[in-house]
């Protein structure tokens, strides 16, 4: 049975049944005995079902009484045992953490770290913008353009004017290409 469709009210006679069309009504055996018979049932079947219904309702009442007694006993035992060790430790840690959070040293440290984080974030942002701007300026400089031209020239000599595919690199044993001059500036 789908637990989402079950009635979980312990006082309900519909406990565990799908409650789509059922309502939560108290158990009343007198009402059950007065309900009209369902068509198609003989009087004997109706009497048998009424007897079974009364028996189930009595069991429900008994089970509720047993459950209430067990819950009372559970509460008594818990009171006698007192708080458990893990519960005491949890409460102690929670209380200590709360004490730390309300301390003036914690508040000052928290404020200082917050301000430091904001200043660091602003400084890194400014630094990133400056680096980006400098790299842009450097790329437009004559030195960089000269270096870019030389790298392009070297690339064309190494590749030999072919497309830049992974299969188009010349063999390292030298296949007739001119070696690079030793006086390269870099």
N, C-alpha and C positions, 0 to 999 in steps of 0.2 A: 504494500500500500504506500502511496505517496504521502510522506510526512507533512508536506505543505498543506495537504487537504484534510489533515486530521484535526479533530477537536482536542485541544490540549488542556482544557479546563477540567480539573480533577473533580469538580462538583457536577459535571455534565453527565447525563445519562448517555450522551452520544459519544463519549470518549473513545477515540480510535476509529470512529466511523467517518466516512466522507460526509461533510456537513454542507454540501451545496444547497440542498433544499430543506435541510433539517434545522430546527431552531433549538436553542438551549432552554429546555424546560425542566423543571424539577420532576423527579420520579414520583408518580402518584398512581398507586395500584388501583384505586377506585375508578379513576378515569380510564385506565387501560381495560378494565372489566366492562365498561359501559360503551366502548367504541363499537360501531356497527361492524358486522362481519363482512369480510371481503368476498365479493362474488366468486363463486367457483369452489368455496370451501364447504366441507360438510360440517355439521355441528361438532362432531367428534374431533375433526382436525382443528377447528377453532378452539375448542376446550383444551386440547393438547398444547397449542401455541400459547394460549393464555397462561397455562400452568408453567410452561417453560419461561415465559416472559416474567412472571412473578418470581420464579426461582433466580433468574439472572439479576433482577432488580434487588433482591435480598442480598445476593453475593456482592453487588456493587456497594450497597450500604455497609456490609461487613468489611469489605476491602478499604473503604474510606476510613472506617474506624481504626482498622489496623494501621493504615498509613499515618493517621494523625498520632497514634500512640508511638509509632517508630520515630516520627519527627520530634515529638516531645523528648523521647529518650536520647536521641542524637544531640539535641540542644543541651540536655543535662550533662551528657558526657563531655561535650566541648567546654562547658562552663567549668567542670571539674578539672579538666586537663589544662585549662588556661591557654594563653597564646602559644602557638608552636614556635620552635626555635627559628625556623625560616621566616615566619611571619614577624617575629621580634626583630630579626636581622633586617628584614625589608623595611620595617617601620623606622628602625634606627638610621639606616642609610638615607631614607627619604627625609627624615628630620634633619640629619646632618647636611644634606645637599641644600635643603631649604634655608638652613642657617647660613651656609656659605653664600647663597645667592642674595641674601638680604644684607650681608656684611658690606661695609663701606669700601674695604679693599677690593672686593670682587667687582663692585659697581665702578670704581675708578679704573680698574684694569680693563673692564669691558668697554668703557668709554674710550680709553686710550687706544686699545686695539682697534676699535671701530674707526677712530680718527686716523690712525696709522694706515689702515686698509684703504680709506678714502684717498689719503694723500699719495700712497703708493700707486693706486689705480690711476690717479690723475698724472703722476710723473711718468708712468709707463706709457700712457696714452700720448703724452707730449713727446716722449722720446721716440716712440714709434712713428709719429708724424714727422719728426725731424729727420730720422733715418730715411724714411721714404722720400722726403723732399731732397735730401743730399744724394741719394742714389739716382733720382731723376736728373738732378743737376749734373752728376758725374757722367751719366749716360749721354748727355748732350755735349759733353766737353770734347775738345779736339783730341786729347790723349786717348780717350776711350774709343773714339771713332777710328783713330789710327790703329789701335790694338784690334778692334773689330775687323778692320780691313786685312790686317796681317793674319789673323786667325782664319779668315775666309780664304786667303791666298794659300795658306798651308793646307787647309782642308781640301782645296781643289787639287793641290799637288798630291796629297796622300790618296785621295779618292780617284784621281786621274780624270776628272771631268765626267765621271759616270754618275748615275743616280745614286742617292744615298741609301742603298739597301744593305742589309746585313751580309748579303752574298757578294757585294761588290768591292770589298776591301782587298788590296793587293797582297800578294803573298809576302811574308816577312823575309824571304830568302833573296828578294830583289829580282824583279822580273824585267829589268831593263830600265826602270824609272830612275831619274836622277836622285841622288841622296839629298837630304836637306842640308843647306849650308851650316857650317859650324858657328858662324857669327850671328846667329839669331839673337835678338835682343832679350829674349826671355828664356 
